[in-house]
Amino acid sequence: MLAYKWDNSKMYNTRLKKYLPGGVHYNFRLPWEETPIHFVRGKDSRLWDMDGNEYLDFYAKFGAMIVGHNNQRYNEELKKWIGRAMAVNHTDLDTEVCELIIKHIPSAEMVCFGLSGTEMVQNALRLARAYTGKNRFIRFEGNYHGNADNIMGGRAIDRKRPVPKDYPGDYKGTLGRAKDILETQSFILPWNDLETLEEVVTTYADEICAIITEPISINGGGIMPQAGYLEKMRALCDEHNIVLIFDEIITGFRVGLGGGQALLNIKPDLTTLGKAMGGGGLPVSALVGKAEIMKLYESKKVIHAGTFNGYPLGLAAVKATLEILGEDNGSCYGRMAENAAQIYEIFKSAAKAVDLPLVIQGPLTCASYHCQEYEAKSPREISYDTQFKDIVINSSLAKYGILVSSISRMYLNITLNADDIEFFRERVSPALAEAKQIIDDTFK
Ligand code: PMP
């Protein structure tokens, strides 16, 4: 099978570049240039581009697309709401959608809405500061919580007082940050390291308003928390008046209806939700949590604002998505997991056949592959070389019609079927043969 050509996409993107910086809608400084593929159509797990190439889509708009492209039931629900009152603050949909979310997310007692994950994380931090009267929050290496100045990238040199700083080569580093914002607002710690967490929390408890973590480090490479880690985090927060924030922008409604917290049986104080909650077609995010904290909004002691908060079409997207995912007690998650297991077996044996190391780790519906021999137990165990190799594999897969999200995440959707698995089987071998060649040439 021949690798795809992107002549039309490239030509179109050249025109676009005159107006849109870099011709792309986001620009992390990853060590490779993504070819912007311009798509024209999607159905279920498949996409088609301007050159007529067909793809299996595990990119899934960074994990948001979970109901499949062009899902009729989802579309019908949205159409219904397009025909009603779209540009208003409140509708007769609000309560129902809050109840749906609260039904599924174990720690959710109250809910509020926004558009992006970034803003919900900032709202959660503001609540935590207001609630505790403290300023600094703890975050973790490898995790990602949006593109705001105070929370993106950086690393700590001093392990005793782990204040993050910008460093050269950080692909989440950026010029133009507000001065000292990284240094003054957080500590950054290695993830899945219980000892360091305990040491830092007990030493600086008076400064710390919140601990924010992905309950499963998807951005860190698909890493499960070690036994007792989140339990200890929960206990430390209780002991020291610290708000525990689970960032479930990815894991919420993706690893199961109850997100990572149901899977792992830990209740945070606040949870951010986004991406898959809206099915993939519309931007909508939520902050949920303990009524005692959320009521700081009710008293107006803390501001939560936004022109499009709770917009009817966004809430309709949540309703449609949660009804589709919740059908038959969420049986779609079991089906997705079965398909995933088959796909990952095919992937691993294709890698073995061309002599490339490959591990696949993390929850089945949003696993990551890594071109190394061993499973990573912390984001630190995925080296730059591995990340580079993972990116080479990602690019080669795209050339043969398999789209994987950055850097090596595979987001499945509920429409995935046996045909898709066959499509994967046919394409993965030539893609990995090509990747192997590039990796060997680079590391010889
Ligand atoms: N939190 C996590 C865990 C994420 O993965 C992301 C996005 N990748 C965000 C927050 C930010 O969400 P958004 O891009 O919608 O602002």
Boltz pocket constraint, residues with backbone or C-beta under 6 A from the ligand:
constraints:
  - pocket:
      binder: B
      contacts: [[A, 62], [A, 115], [A, 116], [A, 117], [A, 118], [A, 119], [A, 121], [A, 144], [A, 145], [A, 146], [A, 147], [A, 214], [A, 219], [A, 247], [A, 248], [A, 249], [A, 250], [A, 274], [A, 275]]
      max_distance: 6.0
